[in-house]
Amino acid sequence: MKAVECSQLHAAYDARRLHTDTEILRGLDISIEEGSRVAILGENGSGKSTLLKAMTGMLPFSGELRLMGRPVGEMTRREIASAAALLCQLSQIYFSYTVAETVLMGRYIHLSGGFTACSRHDREIAEECMRRTGVTALAKRQLSSLSGGELQRVFLARTFAQDAPILLLDEPTNHLDLKVVAGMSEYLLEWSRQKHHTLIGVYHDIPLALKLSDHLILLKDGRITAQGPKREVLESGALEKAYDFNVREYLKEMAVG
């Protein structure tokens, strides 16, 4: 099954800007197989984060867009959330819940009667996600008392707890130190392999993107410049064209240090 299908996808933050010079995404055709690991790469402003938001119907769009075979325009918000979990680049704090309460919110789409209906199974999943992201010791802390790195791990745990077949990550390792990033990447790989879930991520850290992906989508000015298996895209030189920069030479220099 196709996890995500887009045909002539246009998207903007205002419906009046669709099919104008100010729209963000300009006629994208994408087909992502279930179980794939995809990295979306490109310069700032190329449309990467917009693409993730469009995939979940958060933005006005035109064209064909399907999640797990279903047209997004015909799905309820709850149905979309059951298909795809999105971790945004900047998560806002509107109410200062505890860490445990926040992670448990990821189970909300599976409940019929609010948090009072949380089963032991739901709580066990939330606890496991907290353990995997290293926030168990913070369970009783208020969100407002956490550092940026701690918050990011909490929101990651909440996203994992949603247990959707598609995981959309927008800069998932923001504010995280190297040790946490290393552990998180291994967990993401294990999660995708064991459950055959689809992992789609936007990354600025290119080495991390290459580690976590088997397919690449390169964006520039709201259009796809290349997509396909990782090795093919890298060997084509498309990465350098997308960034207008000798990416591989720079990475070699950084590695030598």
C-alpha positions in Angstrom: 0.0 0.0 0.0 1.1 3.6 -0.6 1.5 5.5 2.7 1.4 8.9 1.0 0.4 9.8 -2.5 0.4 13.4 -3.9 -0.5 14.3 -7.5 -0.1 17.9 -8.6 -0.1 19.0 -5.0 -0.2 22.8 -4.5 -0.3 24.3 -1.0 -0.2 27.7 0.7 -0.9 29.2 4.1 -3.8 31.1 2.6 -6.3 29.5 0.1 -6.3 32.7 -1.9 -2.6 32.2 -2.7 -3.1 28.8 -4.4 -1.9 28.8 -8.0 -0.4 32.2 -7.6 3.3 33.3 -7.5 3.0 33.3 -3.6 2.0 29.7 -3.1 4.5 27.5 -1.3 4.3 24.1 -3.0 4.0 24.1 -6.7 2.6 20.9 -8.3 4.3 18.1 -6.4 4.0 14.4 -7.4 5.1 12.0 -4.7 4.5 8.3 -4.0 5.8 6.8 -0.8 5.5 3.1 -0.1 4.4 1.9 3.3 7.4 1.1 5.5 9.7 3.5 3.7 12.1 5.9 5.4 12.1 9.2 3.6 14.2 12.3 4.2 13.0 15.7 2.8 16.0 18.0 2.1 16.5 21.5 0.8 17.4 25.0 1.6 15.5 27.1 4.1 12.3 28.3 2.5 12.2 25.5 0.0 8.8 24.2 1.3 9.9 21.2 3.5 7.9 22.0 6.6 5.0 23.1 4.5 4.9 19.7 2.7 4.6 17.9 6.1 1.8 20.2 7.2 0.0 19.7 3.8 0.2 16.0 4.2 -1.9 16.2 7.3 -4.4 18.6 5.8 -3.3 21.5 8.0 -3.0 23.8 5.1 -5.2 24.7 2.1 -4.2 22.6 -0.8 -5.3 21.5 -4.3 -4.5 18.4 -6.2 -4.7 14.8 -5.0 -3.5 13.9 -1.6 -3.9 10.5 0.0 -2.9 8.9 3.3 -2.9 5.1 3.5 -5.1 5.1 0.4 -7.7 7.6 1.6 -8.2 11.1 0.2 -7.2 13.6 3.0 -10.0 15.9 2.0 -12.6 13.2 2.9 -11.0 12.3 6.3 -11.9 13.8 9.7 -9.2 15.3 11.9 -9.3 12.2 14.1 -9.0 9.9 11.1 -6.0 11.9 9.8 -4.4 11.7 13.2 -4.9 7.9 13.3 -3.0 7.7 10.0 -0.2 10.2 10.5 1.5 11.7 13.6 3.2 15.0 13.1 5.9 16.5 15.2 6.1 20.2 14.3 9.4 22.1 14.4 8.1 24.5 17.0 5.6 23.0 19.4 3.7 25.6 21.4 2.8 25.4 25.1 -0.7 26.7 25.8 -1.3 25.0 29.1 1.3 23.7 31.5 0.4 20.0 31.8 2.7 17.6 33.4 5.1 15.5 31.2 3.1 12.4 31.9 -0.2 14.1 30.9 1.3 15.5 27.8 2.6 12.1 26.6 -0.7 10.5 27.3 -2.3 13.0 25.0 -0.8 11.0 22.2 -3.3 8.2 23.0 -6.3 10.6 22.8 -7.3 9.5 19.2 -7.6 5.9 20.5 -10.0 6.8 23.3 -13.8 7.2 23.2 -14.3 9.0 26.5 -11.4 11.4 27.1 -8.6 10.7 29.5 -10.9 9.0 32.0 -11.1 6.2 29.5 -7.4 5.6 29.4 -6.7 1.9 29.8 -3.8 0.2 31.4 -2.6 -0.5 27.8 -2.7 3.2 26.9 -0.7 4.1 30.0 1.9 1.4 29.3 2.4 2.7 25.8 2.9 6.2 27.1 5.3 5.0 29.8 7.3 3.0 27.2 7.5 6.1 24.9 8.7 8.2 27.9 11.3 5.6 28.7 12.5 5.5 25.1 12.9 9.3 24.9 14.5 9.5 28.4 11.9 11.6 30.1 10.6 9.1 32.7 12.3 11.0 35.5 10.4 14.2 34.4 7.0 12.6 34.5 5.6 14.9 37.3 7.3 18.1 36.0 5.3 20.9 34.5 6.1 21.6 30.8 6.8 25.3 31.7 9.7 24.2 33.9 11.5 22.3 31.1 14.4 23.2 29.0 14.2 23.3 25.1 15.8 19.9 24.8 13.6 18.4 27.5 10.5 19.7 25.8 11.6 18.3 22.5 12.0 14.9 24.0 8.5 15.1 25.6 6.9 16.1 22.3 8.7 13.2 20.6 7.3 10.8 23.2 3.8 12.2 22.7 4.2 11.7 18.9 5.4 8.1 19.3 2.5 7.4 21.7 0.1 8.3 19.0 1.2 5.0 17.3 0.1 6.1 13.8 1.4 4.1 10.8 3.0 7.2 9.3 5.4 9.4 11.4 6.1 12.9 10.2 9.0 14.6 11.9 10.0 18.2 11.3 13.5 18.6 12.7 13.0 16.0 15.4 16.4 16.5 17.0 16.2 20.2 17.6 17.8 21.3 20.9 19.0 17.7 21.6 22.6 16.9 22.5 24.7 14.4 20.6 24.2 11.5 23.0 20.4 11.9 22.9 20.4 12.3 19.1 22.4 9.1 18.7 19.9 7.1 20.9 16.9 8.7 19.3 18.1 7.8 15.8 18.6 4.1 16.8 15.1 4.1 18.3 13.6 5.6 15.1 15.3 3.0 13.0 14.1 0.2 15.3 10.6 1.6 15.4 10.3 1.7 11.6 11.8 -1.7 11.1 9.8 -3.6 13.7 6.4 -2.1 13.0 6.9 -1.5 9.3 5.8 2.1 9.9 6.6 4.9 7.5 9.1 7.5 8.6 9.1 10.8 6.8 11.4 13.5 8.2 12.6 17.0 7.4 16.2 17.5 8.5 18.9 20.1 8.3 21.5 17.6 9.6 22.3 15.9 6.4 24.4 13.0 7.9 21.5 12.2 10.2 19.0 12.4 7.3 21.1 9.9 5.3 21.3 7.5 8.3 17.5 7.6 8.8 16.4 7.3 5.2 16.4 5.0 2.3 14.7 7.5 0.0 15.3 11.2 -0.6 13.0 14.0 -1.7 14.9 17.2 -2.6 12.9 20.5 -2.7 13.9 23.9 -4.1 11.5 26.9 -4.4 8.5 24.7 -3.7 9.3 22.2 -6.4 10.8 18.7 -6.4 14.3 18.7 -8.0 15.0 15.0 -7.4 13.5 12.0 -5.6 14.2 8.3 -5.4 16.4 5.8 -3.7 19.1 7.4 -1.6 22.1 6.1 -3.5 20.7 7.1 -6.9 19.9 10.6 -5.8 23.3 11.1 -4.2 25.2 9.8 -7.2 23.2 12.0 -9.6 24.7 15.2 -8.0 21.2 16.5 -7.3 22.1 17.3 -3.7 24.6 19.9 -4.8 22.0 21.4 -7.2 19.4 21.6 -4.5 21.7 23.5 -2.2 23.7 25.4 -4.8 26.7 24.2 -2.8 29.2 21.3 -2.8 27.6 19.5 0.0 29.6 16.3 -0.1 33.0 18.2 -0.2 31.8 20.2 2.8 30.8 17.1 4.7 34.2 15.5 4.0 36.0 18.6 5.3 33.8 18.6 8.5 34.5 14.9 9.0 38.3 15.5 8.8 37.9 18.3 11.2 
